[in-house]
Amino acid sequence: MKTTNIMIVGVGGQGSVLASKLLGHLLITQGYDVKVSEVHGMSQRGGSVVTYVRYGDKVYSPVIDKGQADFIVSFELLEAARNIEYLKPEGQIVTSTQQIDPMPVLTGAMNYPEGLLAKMQSLGVKADALDCLKLAEQAGSSKAVNLVLLGRLSHYFNDIEPEAWQEAIRFCVPPKFLDLNVKAFELGKNA
Amino acid sequence: MKQLMQGNTAAARGIYEAGCCVASSYPGTPSTEITEEAAKYDEIYCEWAPNEKVAMETAFGASLAGRRSFCGMKHVGLNVAADPLFTVSYTGINAGMVICVADDAGMHSSQNEQDSRHYAKSAKLPMLEPSDSQEALEFFRRAYDLSEEYDSPVIVKMCTRIAHSQSIVETGERQEVPAKPYEKNIAKYVMMPGNAIRRHPVVEERMRRLQALAESIDINRIDEGSSNAVGIITSSTCYQYVKEACGDRFPVLKLGMIWPMPDEKIKAFAGSVERLVVVEELDPFIEEHCLTLGLKVEGKSLFPLEGELSQNIIAERLMLNVPEGLKLEEKIPARPPMMCSGCPHRGIFYTLNKNKCTVLGDIGCYTLGAVAPLSAMEMTLCMGASVSATHGFNKAGGKNAVAVIGDSTFMHSGMTGLANIAYNQSNSVVIILDNSITGMTGHQQNPTTGYNIKGDPAGKIDLEALCRAMGFSRVRVVDPYNLKECDDALKEELSSGEPSVIIARRPCALLKYVKHNPPLKIDTAKCVGCKSCMRIGCPSLSMKEGKAHVDETLCVGCGVCTQMCRFGAFQEGR
């Protein structure tokens, strides 16, 4: 099987580490070779963060290069747009509609670009956008955006059984937050 | 059991399986997690040392006493530890000693992107270079056997992409290695000229034996290719990029042992292909070695000296297909890292900027004091340089200079600079930003925090007493959340005509035990939209419809912005 590439993008502290851990575990249980790559340190202090998840029969590079991503899973609209050059022309974006102003916008030096979703769609990419923050709060915590996004992403993996996703959630989430996270996943999936 | 494991976690597992008993390191991205993960094994005594030189000497002492030992550091840390490195090459070891150095091509979290492979060559030590997590585990484990067989410390070189990528690993069992008895051996372990002169030929002979090993060792291997139009020599993460870009098209000589190099193997490989290409990040280390062998080789004529490589760069330079990325015609605002909401460093940098100080800075989260809108740091070089450079700046007649250094960095390399100020008498002002943790690398304890790597109570160095003992009579502590107190202290110390230390003390706002205030509120009737509060660069603050706005999900109620506002628009939250 050809390698499938998933990029998870967002802002430091939004929960992409759990998302990539869960995906990694899920894909291993499906028998794939898997590589997950992220960068720690300076980039985490409220800056842009990118995590690469790659799986297939044999995965070599730990990173995804331009024009290679099958999916961009995005916690924040601007970050999806920032990384769009990594997406394949036929690729799929799954994004939260949340907008977080970066420092140049906070200080008034720049404006947050308007109509980003439509602009991305005008390039011919498929974009699945939903208010993940609202759904996460509905599930019980604004921190569960990651599970809402994964729930939505699960739509595009018809060959993976729903029970495998559930097992991956149980493996990666502490028991006391399990119900909340399962609910967030289902809300994203059924939105 | 097969599991997904980060390179650093796999390295720690390799150390564990090899029977390592003592690990001493200083945190540094991307190497930090190796020692953090090793600390989870009760069989390994682990510690954070004040700096890399101390860590390496500690590991050497443990090896001398007969236990397999480890020290880990980032590339610039190896500069600090270079002194013991070059001579431990002469003494050799007793029990196995392994040194990890983690490079950061692309400078994701570093001040330079030096290539550590040169250290192996110049210190005359073997160096292994894994290319994924499984190899990290195996190479670290095998490094101990090599170390003992060749009476040499072994360096294992990681890089950001190996250290922080997860790939599938199969673990093994720990091998319990009995302690080797320590034996007095002055000729081997006391490196004064008469002894060192006799040890140098031993080092050269060892390198000859290691070179013979390099020819036969299985980690220097050839992957066959379908066309011999090109033959590629590579190692580390570049191997993965090459395989991604080329598949099995071209033969690849993959070097798992990067120093010493297998000359005969390289020559035979070169002879079997039409065109020899070296793919390596940063310096032309392998390429230049090929040139010394008289080979016709391409490397840096194709690939950059700077930054990381990737599958697309390799495909492009080898004229293979490169996927086209999408282009969005839109100016995307940058999202640089910044000081967190409630960061105790913010108030100090605002005060320094307000007083137009020339701030000579250091390495840590507070380096972000150089970023707009604070823009309050004018120099960052290396660990500890703030203190020594401020002394030099003042000796040369510089005005209004202030050194700014964190607690962990001060323990690492700031103390010696402070000794120079006390001894050679410059009226330098040093601000120690004591946030009671090593912040940037992800909250490691240090000698001023009172806790060890496992979070258990440990020795605690009293910064005030230390500075006074060095001869500073002016040592004072301020709360960086209190702008007036900081401003008064700075003005007084700059005009005091004496060397002084200001300790700005407040724990990192991200520490779990730190209690936060409720988020602040804006009284929009009072806010005139003057944007004074925007000058502190707080991520919780923005302007909405001409008025200041507080992001309630981020604000921790530190109150620094409240002190910026002349109109009393900020109100305490509930």
Contacts between the chains, C-beta under 8 A, distances in Angstrom:
chain1	res1	chain2	res2	distance
A	11	B	335	6.7
A	12	B	337	7.2
A	24	B	4	4.6
A	24	B	166	6.1
A	25	B	4	6.7
A	28	B	2	7.1
A	28	B	3	7.4
A	28	B	4	5.7
A	28	B	168	6.9
A	33	B	168	6.4
A	34	B	4	6.0
A	34	B	166	7.7
A	34	B	167	7.2
A	34	B	168	6.4
A	35	B	132	7.8
A	35	B	165	6.0
A	35	B	166	6.7
A	35	B	167	4.9
A	36	B	4	6.5
A	36	B	165	6.8
A	36	B	166	4.2
A	36	B	167	7.9
A	37	B	161	6.5
A	37	B	164	6.6
A	37	B	165	4.0
A	37	B	166	7.2
A	38	B	164	5.9
A	38	B	165	7.9
A	39	B	108	4.7
A	39	B	109	7.6
A	39	B	160	6.5
A	39	B	164	6.0
A	40	B	29	5.9
A	40	B	30	6.7
A	40	B	32	7.9
A	40	B	109	7.2
A	40	B	164	5.8
A	40	B	442	6.9
A	41	B	29	3.6
A	41	B	30	7.1
A	41	B	108	6.1
A	41	B	109	3.0
A	41	B	440	6.7
A	41	B	441	6.9
A	41	B	442	7.9
A	42	B	29	7.5
A	42	B	108	6.6
A	42	B	109	4.2
A	42	B	337	5.3
A	42	B	440	7.0
A	43	B	108	6.2
A	43	B	109	7.1
A	43	B	337	6.1
A	44	B	337	7.0
A	45	B	337	3.7
A	45	B	338	6.0
A	45	B	339	7.0
A	45	B	340	6.4
A	45	B	365	6.7
A	45	B	368	6.7
A	46	B	335	7.6
A	46	B	337	5.9
A	46	B	338	4.9
A	46	B	340	6.6
A	46	B	539	5.4
A	47	B	335	5.6
A	47	B	336	5.6
A	47	B	337	3.7
A	47	B	338	7.3
A	48	B	335	4.5
A	59	B	167	7.6
A	60	B	240	4.5
A	60	B	241	7.6
A	60	B	243	4.1
A	60	B	244	4.2
A	60	B	311	7.9
A	61	B	237	8.0
A	61	B	240	4.8
A	61	B	241	5.4
A	61	B	243	7.7
A	61	B	244	3.9
A	61	B	310	7.4
A	61	B	311	5.0
A	62	B	132	7.7
A	62	B	161	5.4
A	62	B	162	8.0
A	62	B	165	3.7
A	62	B	167	7.1
A	62	B	237	6.9
A	62	B	240	6.5
A	63	B	161	6.7
A	63	B	310	6.2
A	63	B	311	7.8
A	65	B	310	4.9
A	65	B	311	5.2
A	65	B	312	4.1
A	65	B	323	7.5
A	66	B	312	5.9
A	66	B	323	6.8
A	66	B	325	3.7
A	67	B	312	7.7
A	67	B	322	7.6
A	67	B	323	3.2
A	67	B	324	5.2
A	67	B	325	4.1
A	67	B	326	7.6
A	68	B	311	7.9
A	68	B	312	7.9
A	68	B	323	5.7
A	78	B	332	6.5
A	78	B	333	7.1
A	78	B	335	7.2
A	79	B	335	7.5
A	81	B	328	5.9
A	81	B	330	6.5
A	81	B	332	5.7
A	82	B	332	4.9
A	82	B	335	7.7
A	84	B	325	7.8
A	84	B	326	5.1
A	84	B	328	5.1
A	85	B	325	3.5
A	85	B	326	5.6
A	85	B	327	6.5
A	85	B	328	7.6
A	86	B	325	6.3
A	87	B	325	7.4
A	87	B	326	5.7
A	88	B	323	7.1
A	89	B	324	7.3
A	89	B	326	6.4
A	101	B	542	5.6
A	102	B	333	5.0
A	102	B	334	6.5
A	102	B	335	3.8
A	102	B	336	7.6
A	103	B	334	7.9
A	103	B	335	7.3
A	103	B	336	6.3
A	103	B	338	5.6
A	103	B	371	7.7
A	103	B	372	7.6
A	103	B	537	6.9
A	103	B	539	7.2
A	104	B	333	4.4
A	104	B	334	6.2
A	105	B	333	5.5
A	105	B	542	7.5
A	106	B	534	7.4
A	106	B	539	6.9
A	106	B	541	6.8
A	106	B	542	4.6
A	106	B	543	7.9
A	107	B	372	7.2
A	107	B	373	5.7
A	107	B	534	5.9
A	107	B	537	7.5
A	108	B	531	7.6
A	108	B	534	7.4
A	108	B	543	6.0
A	110	B	331	7.2
A	110	B	333	4.4
A	112	B	333	7.1
A	113	B	330	5.3
A	113	B	331	7.0
A	113	B	332	6.8
A	113	B	333	7.6
A	116	B	330	7.3
A	119	B	328	6.3
A	119	B	330	6.1
A	120	B	328	6.6
A	123	B	326	5.1
A	123	B	327	7.8
A	123	B	328	6.6
A	125	B	326	6.7
A	142	B	553	6.8
